[in-house]
Amino acid sequence: MIELSAREIADAVGGTIAGLDEASTDAVLCTSATTDSREVTHGSLFIAKPGEVTDGHRFIGTAREAGSPLALAERQVTDENSQVYPSVIVPNVVDAMGRLAHEVVSRLRAEGDVTVVGITGSAGKTTTKDLLRGIFSQHGPTVAPIGSYNGEVGVPLTVFRADRDTRYLVIEMGANHLGNIRYLCDMVVPDFGAILKVGTAHAGEFGGVENIAITKSELADGVAETGGVALNIDDGRVAAMASKASAPVMYFGVEDRHVREADAPIVEARQLRTDETGCPQFRLCFPDGNEYEVTSKLIGEHHVYNALAAATLAFLAKVPTSDIAKGLNTLAAGSRYRMERTDRADGVTIINDAYNANPESMAAALRTLAQMGRDARPPRRTWAVLGPMLELGESSREEHDKLGRDVVRLNIPKLIAIGKEAAPIFNAAHLEGSWGEEAVWVETADQAFEILQRELREGDIALFKSSNGAGLRFLGDRVAQDQTGVHRPGNESR
């Protein structure tokens, strides 16, 4: 973070200084910021954020001992001698984080040469962010979120990692209510922004997919007028956001899939196909006429949109097209549990895509699994190990039912559905024609592990997919690390 004094922080957030005399307000300096007292180093602003499990105010003393000169807090906290810890007191710490992030970005723009990029969409944000970070890093210091820091707390924490040397600041923007993206745009005012797709993730919280579209469109309107907006022309709801954009629009999409005629420049994937490992291959075509062959290291044809979004944003930011193509040809997933592949020594392949799930990403992952098994030589047996998709509201049963039918129609021979919310997946697969031991339902991940430990055999591919809250990613890790009891073809018990 850029160096800020206690006075400057208080002025930025509209707070009151406590525990410091007047002479110290300019002398107390912060050079980083964190909400986790375990991450505090000398010069860290400790943000005492109240949480669902614990209250950050309890750790102000611990942070002070670790080197924090100042806390951002909602109330005064005293030490064992009844002395008030140096603090900036505000009514709401999370709101103050946003105000401080806005101040940091404003100073970076005034004193440096930073380009701020925003990314939103119902799926693919983190993968796109990881690709863009890799591309930008070729040209200057780049700051991007750790993991999926994409909300009212995560975005400020990302901003606080930037300093005057930062050339590119990549912001992932998530939402679960109307107005969330608008709030984040007002905070950082992105120079460029990309909207990937509108899906049904969090449909229950939003009150329907149309409200999701309205929220995602807040980025189109929130990008600086002097910048540019990248829109997925193959998603009808996203393409329609061109009318909302204050800045010039550039589309991205796959040849022959566009839902409308491109009335603006387009970054396009042509001749799209996948290799036997499930990685997309395509010809990347830019508006300036430059074209490149790309073989992505990401697993799944659906990742072509993440690659195209990253390419479009980099193009808008004036990164040379040859460097963009080089990045897309060399970069793999930078965050865990996004079609993460593990090839066990015993010949079993684990695909762990259980960080998040919605109907669209589930369907894409299942298609990729089926293709990987079908196109292998010799073909490989596939397993769909599926947990529930959460926060779908009234459409939950219908969407889980559809998944079960998709598994059968894609000729995926083995299905394990885990958890009460995932029971409709099993029921639908059974009704669609999956009999005997082809499809099973279990209540717990431990039960699923026992089945997989007993029945996985050399050459199998197992996909693990669920919403983050279901925790199936941990089962995927457990199976990836286990190599006991694997059956080899021809040695099965009878």
C-alpha distance (Angstrom), angle and dihedral (degrees) to the residues before:
residue distance angle dihedral
M1 . . .
I2 3.77 . .
E3 3.79 111.7 .
L4 3.82 112.2 -91.9
S5 3.78 130.1 176.8
A6 3.79 124.3 -134.0
R7 3.81 88.6 -105.8
E8 3.80 92.9 51.5
I9 3.79 91.5 49.2
A10 3.79 91.9 48.6
D11 3.80 91.4 49.0
A12 3.81 91.9 48.7
V13 3.80 95.1 51.6
G14 3.80 98.8 32.8
G15 3.80 91.4 -117.5
T16 3.79 136.7 148.1
I17 3.80 121.4 -117.3
A18 3.81 116.9 -126.8
G19 3.80 131.5 -178.6
L20 3.81 95.3 22.5
D21 3.78 131.9 93.1
E22 3.78 120.1 -129.8
A23 3.81 94.0 -98.7
S24 3.82 92.3 55.0
T25 3.80 98.0 53.2
D26 3.80 91.5 82.1
A27 3.80 95.2 36.0
V28 3.82 97.4 54.0
L29 3.82 105.0 86.1
C30 3.82 132.1 -171.9
T31 3.80 123.1 -159.4
S32 3.81 100.6 174.2
A33 3.81 139.1 19.2
T34 3.79 135.9 -146.0
T35 3.80 142.1 165.1
D36 3.82 91.6 -148.9
S37 3.81 116.8 80.3
R38 3.82 88.7 -156.6
E39 3.81 89.3 64.9
V40 3.81 95.5 50.9
T41 3.80 117.0 124.0
H42 3.79 131.4 170.7
G43 3.80 108.2 -55.4
S44 3.83 97.5 18.3
L45 3.78 120.0 146.1
F46 3.81 102.5 -136.3
I47 3.80 110.8 -143.9
A48 3.80 107.6 -152.1
K49 3.79 97.1 -153.1
P50 3.80 117.0 179.4
G51 3.81 109.4 -128.5
E52 3.78 141.2 -172.2
V53 3.80 92.9 -105.0
T54 3.79 103.9 29.2
D55 3.80 141.4 -0.4
G56 3.78 120.0 -113.2
H57 3.79 90.4 -144.6
R58 3.80 87.6 74.0
F59 3.81 89.7 65.3
I60 3.80 101.6 47.4
G61 3.81 90.7 101.8
T62 3.81 91.9 48.6
A63 3.80 90.1 49.9
R64 3.80 90.4 48.8
E65 3.80 91.1 54.0
A66 3.81 89.8 49.9
G67 3.81 92.5 56.2
S68 3.80 107.0 -83.7
P69 3.83 109.6 144.1
L70 3.81 94.6 -170.3
A71 3.80 142.1 24.4
L72 3.79 129.5 -150.6
A73 3.79 103.0 -143.5
E74 3.78 146.7 156.3
R75 3.80 95.3 -131.9
Q76 3.78 139.8 17.7
V77 3.81 117.4 -90.3
T78 3.81 123.3 -163.6
D79 3.79 133.3 -152.6
E80 3.82 126.9 -128.3
N81 3.80 88.8 -78.6
S82 3.82 92.2 53.8
Q83 3.81 90.7 -109.2
V84 3.81 114.7 145.2
Y85 3.78 113.4 -117.3
P86 3.84 112.1 -121.3
S87 3.78 104.0 -92.7
V88 3.77 147.3 154.5
I89 3.81 106.3 -131.1
V90 3.81 119.8 -149.0
P91 3.82 134.7 167.2
N92 3.83 92.8 -118.8
V93 3.80 123.8 19.4
V94 3.81 95.7 -160.1
D95 3.80 91.9 52.8
A96 3.80 88.9 48.2
M97 3.81 90.6 52.5
G98 3.79 88.7 57.9
R99 3.79 92.7 49.1
L100 3.79 91.7 48.8
A101 3.81 91.2 48.3
H102 3.81 89.5 52.5
E103 3.80 89.8 52.0
V104 3.81 92.0 49.3
V105 3.82 92.7 50.9
S106 3.80 91.1 46.9
R107 3.80 90.8 53.2
L108 3.80 92.4 45.8
R109 3.79 89.3 54.6
A110 3.79 93.1 46.2
E111 3.78 96.1 45.9
G112 3.81 104.7 28.0
D113 3.78 145.0 24.9
V114 3.79 104.6 -97.0
T115 3.81 127.7 158.1
V116 3.82 114.9 -156.4
V117 3.79 118.2 -153.8
G118 3.83 126.6 -172.1
I119 3.81 126.6 -159.1
T120 3.80 127.7 -170.3
G121 3.78 138.6 161.3
S122 3.79 140.7 123.1
A123 3.80 91.4 -92.3
G124 3.79 138.4 8.3
K125 3.81 99.8 38.9
T126 3.79 96.2 122.9
T127 3.80 95.5 44.9
T128 3.81 91.0 48.1
K129 3.80 89.6 48.7
D130 3.81 91.1 51.4
L131 3.82 92.1 49.8
L132 3.78 92.4 47.7
R133 3.78 92.5 48.5
G134 3.81 89.1 54.1
I135 3.80 92.8 49.0
F136 3.80 95.2 45.3
S137 3.81 92.9 46.0
Q138 3.80 88.8 68.8
H139 3.81 88.1 66.6
G140 3.77 107.3 35.7
P141 3.81 147.8 -27.9
T142 3.78 107.8 -47.1
V143 3.80 131.0 -165.1
A144 3.81 119.9 -163.0
P145 3.81 133.2 162.4
I146 3.76 122.0 -74.7
G147 3.80 106.9 -121.9
S148 3.80 107.9 -34.2
Y149 3.80 102.3 -26.6
N150 3.79 95.4 158.1
G151 3.79 111.1 133.5
E152 3.79 141.2 73.6
V153 3.81 90.3 -64.5
G154 3.81 100.9 31.6
V155 3.79 96.3 51.2
P156 3.83 94.8 54.8
L157 3.81 90.1 46.3
T158 3.81 88.2 54.3
V159 3.80 91.7 48.4
F160 3.80 91.4 49.7
R161 3.82 89.3 61.2
A162 3.82 91.3 63.0
D163 3.79 123.4 92.6
R164 3.80 137.3 178.6
D165 3.81 91.7 -76.0
T166 3.81 92.7 57.1
R167 3.79 111.0 116.6
Y168 3.80 99.6 177.4
L169 3.80 128.2 30.4
V170 3.81 113.6 -169.6
I171 3.81 116.1 -162.7
E172 3.80 123.4 -166.3
M173 3.80 110.8 -154.3
G174 3.79 120.5 -155.6
A175 3.78 128.3 176.2
N176 3.78 143.3 -175.1
H177 3.80 99.7 175.4
L178 3.78 139.1 39.9
G179 3.78 111.4 -85.1
N180 3.83 96.8 26.9
I181 3.82 94.6 110.2
R182 3.80 91.8 43.1
Y183 3.81 89.0 55.2
L184 3.81 92.1 51.5
C185 3.81 92.2 46.3
D186 3.80 91.1 52.3
M187 3.79 87.6 50.4
V188 3.84 98.5 53.8
V189 3.85 105.1 10.7
P190 3.83 96.1 -145.2
D191 3.80 119.5 -135.3
F192 3.79 90.1 -148.6
G193 3.78 132.9 15.1
A194 3.80 138.5 -173.4
I195 3.79 128.7 -156.7
L196 3.80 111.1 -159.6
K197 3.78 106.8 -174.4
V198 3.78 146.4 -40.0
G199 3.79 112.4 -118.6
T200 3.77 136.9 159.3
A201 3.81 98.3 -95.0
H202 3.84 108.9 134.1
A203 3.80 90.1 5.0
G204 3.79 89.3 145.5
E205 3.80 92.7 55.4
F206 3.80 93.9 43.9
G207 3.78 95.0 46.6
G208 3.80 94.6 -120.4
V209 3.78 143.5 -16.3
E210 3.80 93.9 -83.2
N211 3.78 90.3 63.3
I212 3.80 88.4 50.3
A213 3.81 88.8 55.5
I214 3.80 91.7 49.0
T215 3.79 90.8 51.4
K216 3.80 94.7 48.1
S217 3.80 89.6 48.8
E218 3.80 88.7 62.0
L219 3.81 86.7 80.7
A220 3.81 91.7 56.1
D221 3.78 88.9 56.3
G222 3.81 94.5 38.0
V223 3.81 99.3 59.1
A224 3.80 114.8 102.4
E225 3.80 112.1 -93.7
T226 3.80 89.9 -123.8
G227 3.82 91.9 56.7
G228 3.79 133.2 61.4
V229 3.81 142.1 -103.1
A230 3.82 123.8 -139.2
L231 3.81 114.7 -153.5
N232 3.80 131.7 -174.3
I233 3.79 103.3 -120.4
D234 3.80 91.7 -166.9
D235 3.81 92.7 64.9
G236 3.78 109.6 72.6
R237 3.78 95.6 -152.3
V238 3.80 92.0 49.3
A239 3.80 94.8 44.8
A240 3.82 89.0 53.7
M241 3.82 89.2 60.1
A242 3.81 89.6 77.9
S243 3.81 86.7 90.1
K244 3.81 89.5 58.3
A245 3.79 96.0 51.4
S246 3.78 118.8 109.7
A247 3.82 91.3 -170.5
P248 3.82 129.4 55.4
V249 3.82 114.6 -74.2
M250 3.78 128.7 -128.3
Y251 3.81 119.0 -176.0
F252 3.78 131.1 -147.2
G253 3.78 128.2 -164.6
V254 3.79 150.7 125.4
E255 3.80 120.5 -77.8
D256 3.84 113.1 -96.9
R257 3.83 93.9 11.6
H258 3.81 100.3 85.0
V259 3.80 115.5 127.5
R260 3.80 91.9 -154.9
E261 3.78 140.6 17.3
A262 3.78 112.3 -83.9
D263 3.81 107.7 -110.5
A264 3.81 90.9 177.6
P265 3.84 135.8 40.9
I266 3.80 115.3 -64.0
V267 3.80 138.1 -154.7
E268 3.78 104.6 -147.9
A269 3.80 140.2 -169.5
R270 3.79 112.3 -144.6
Q271 3.79 130.7 -173.6
L272 3.81 91.3 18.3
R273 3.79 116.3 -169.4
T274 3.81 137.9 141.8
D275 3.78 130.8 -121.6
E276 3.81 123.9 -131.3
T277 3.81 91.0 -86.7
G278 3.81 90.8 58.3
C279 3.81 95.5 -108.4
P280 3.83 117.1 141.3
Q281 3.79 120.0 -116.4
F282 3.80 121.9 -168.4
R283 3.77 147.3 144.2
L284 3.80 108.9 -99.0
C285 3.81 110.7 -144.9
F286 3.81 123.3 -169.4
P287 3.82 128.5 -161.0
D288 3.81 90.5 -112.4
G289 3.81 90.8 62.8
N290 3.81 97.8 -103.7
E291 3.80 114.4 136.1
Y292 3.81 132.0 -172.1
E293 3.80 138.3 179.7
V294 3.80 111.7 -118.3
T295 3.78 129.4 -167.8
S296 3.77 106.0 -176.5
K297 3.79 122.8 -147.4
L298 3.80 89.7 -145.3
I299 3.80 117.1 103.0
G300 3.80 116.4 -123.8
E301 3.78 134.8 43.9
H302 3.81 90.0 -116.1
H303 3.81 89.2 69.5
V304 3.80 88.6 73.5
Y305 3.81 87.2 85.3
N306 3.79 92.3 54.4
A307 3.81 89.2 50.0
L308 3.80 91.5 48.2
A309 3.80 92.9 48.2
A310 3.81 91.1 51.0
A311 3.80 90.5 46.7
T312 3.81 92.0 50.2
L313 3.79 94.3 49.1
A314 3.79 91.3 47.4
F315 3.81 90.3 48.6
L316 3.81 90.5 51.0
A317 3.81 88.2 50.5
K318 3.83 88.4 54.4
V319 3.81 98.0 -112.2
P320 3.83 108.8 159.1
T321 3.80 110.5 -97.7
S322 3.81 92.1 -128.5
D323 3.80 89.6 59.2
I324 3.79 91.1 48.1
A325 3.80 91.2 53.5
K326 3.80 91.3 45.3
G327 3.78 89.9 54.0
L328 3.79 94.4 49.1
N329 3.81 90.3 49.7
T330 3.79 94.2 52.1
L331 3.80 108.2 31.0
A332 3.79 122.4 94.5
A333 3.79 127.6 -173.6
G334 3.79 108.5 -55.1
S335 3.81 97.6 -163.7
R336 3.77 128.5 58.8
Y337 3.80 127.6 -102.4
R338 3.82 96.8 25.5
M339 3.82 103.2 122.1
E340 3.80 85.3 -46.0
R341 3.80 109.6 -176.1
T342 3.80 125.7 -149.1
D343 3.82 119.7 -180.0
R344 3.78 107.3 -158.8
A345 3.79 119.2 -146.3
D346 3.80 89.6 -116.0
G347 3.82 93.3 62.4
V348 3.82 99.5 -98.2
T349 3.82 117.8 128.5
I350 3.81 121.1 -151.0
I351 3.82 120.9 -160.2
N352 3.80 108.4 -167.1
D353 3.80 110.1 -166.7
A354 3.78 96.9 148.6
Y355 3.79 101.4 120.0
N356 3.78 91.2 99.1
A357 3.78 141.4 -13.7
N358 3.78 143.1 -164.5
P359 3.81 130.3 161.3
E360 3.80 93.6 -88.8
S361 3.80 96.7 48.4
M362 3.81 91.4 42.8
A363 3.80 91.2 53.7
A364 3.81 91.8 47.2
A365 3.81 92.4 49.5
L366 3.81 91.8 49.1
R367 3.81 91.8 50.1
T368 3.80 89.5 51.1
L369 3.81 91.8 49.1
A370 3.80 91.7 50.5
Q371 3.80 91.8 47.7
M372 3.81 93.1 48.9
G373 3.79 91.4 53.0
R374 3.80 95.0 42.9
D375 3.80 98.3 46.2
A376 3.80 97.2 45.2
R377 3.81 117.1 104.3
P378 2.93 105.5 -106.0
P379 3.83 96.6 21.4
R380 3.81 115.0 -108.5
R381 3.79 129.6 -135.9
T382 3.82 112.9 -113.1
W383 3.79 133.8 -148.2
A384 3.80 126.3 -160.7
V385 3.81 107.6 -157.4
L386 3.78 102.7 -174.4
G387 3.78 135.5 -178.8
P388 3.79 128.0 -175.2
M389 3.78 128.9 -65.7
L390 3.79 106.1 -131.0
E391 3.82 133.0 -150.7
L392 3.81 95.7 28.3
G393 3.79 94.5 128.5
E394 3.79 118.6 -160.0
S395 3.80 93.2 -6.0
S396 3.82 93.7 60.3
R397 3.81 99.0 101.7
E398 3.80 92.9 43.1
E399 3.81 93.3 50.2
H400 3.82 93.8 47.1
D401 3.79 89.6 47.7
K402 3.82 89.9 53.7
L403 3.81 90.8 51.9
G404 3.79 91.9 57.0
R405 3.77 91.4 51.3
D406 3.81 91.1 47.4
V407 3.81 91.3 54.6
V408 3.82 90.6 57.2
R409 3.81 95.6 41.6
L410 3.80 90.3 51.5
N411 3.82 89.4 54.1
I412 3.79 93.6 -120.4
P413 3.82 98.8 161.7
K414 3.82 100.7 -157.4
L415 3.80 128.0 49.8
I416 3.80 130.2 175.5
A417 3.82 115.0 -176.8
I418 3.80 114.0 -165.6
G419 3.78 128.5 -158.2
K420 3.80 135.9 14.6
E421 3.81 93.6 -82.8
A422 3.82 89.6 55.1
A423 3.81 95.2 52.3
P424 3.84 92.3 99.4
I425 3.83 88.1 62.2
F426 3.81 89.9 61.2
N427 3.80 94.3 41.1
A428 3.80 92.6 52.0
A429 3.81 93.0 46.5
H430 3.80 89.2 50.9
L431 3.79 91.8 50.9
E432 3.79 91.2 46.0
G433 3.80 90.5 58.2
S434 3.80 108.8 -83.6
W435 3.79 104.2 136.5
G436 3.78 140.3 175.0
E437 3.79 113.6 2.7
E438 3.81 95.6 -17.7
A439 3.81 91.0 95.5
V440 3.80 126.6 26.6
W441 3.78 136.3 173.0
V442 3.79 122.4 -146.4
E443 3.76 131.2 178.2
T444 3.80 99.5 -139.3
A445 3.79 141.1 36.7
D446 3.81 89.4 -123.1
Q447 3.79 90.1 61.1
A448 3.79 90.3 49.6
F449 3.80 90.5 49.7
E450 3.80 91.2 54.5
I451 3.81 90.8 52.9
L452 3.78 93.3 47.9
Q453 3.79 93.1 45.2
R454 3.78 89.2 52.8
E455 3.81 100.8 40.8
L456 3.81 110.4 28.9
R457 3.76 111.0 109.6
E458 3.78 137.8 -173.9
G459 3.80 112.0 -66.9
D460 3.81 96.5 22.6
I461 3.82 121.7 136.3
A462 3.81 116.4 -151.9
L463 3.81 122.5 -166.9
F464 3.82 119.0 -159.3
K465 3.80 113.9 -161.5
S466 3.80 134.1 162.8
S467 3.76 142.6 119.3
N468 3.78 114.8 -70.0
G469 3.79 92.9 -109.9
A470 3.80 91.5 59.9
G471 3.81 90.6 64.4
L472 3.80 96.3 -141.6
R473 3.79 90.6 141.7
F474 3.80 88.4 75.3
L475 3.81 90.6 55.1
G476 3.80 88.0 51.0
D477 3.80 90.0 53.8
R478 3.79 91.2 47.5
V479 3.80 93.2 51.8
A480 3.82 92.1 43.7
Q481 3.79 89.6 56.8
D482 3.81 95.5 43.5
Q483 3.78 120.8 87.7
T484 3.77 103.0 162.9
G485 3.74 125.4 120.1
V486 3.80 97.2 8.3
H487 3.79 112.1 163.8
R488 3.76 120.6 -138.3
P489 3.80 120.9 -146.6
G490 3.77 111.1 -84.3
N491 3.81 94.1 21.6
E492 3.80 99.8 79.8
S493 3.82 116.5 131.3
R494 3.76 116.2 -105.4
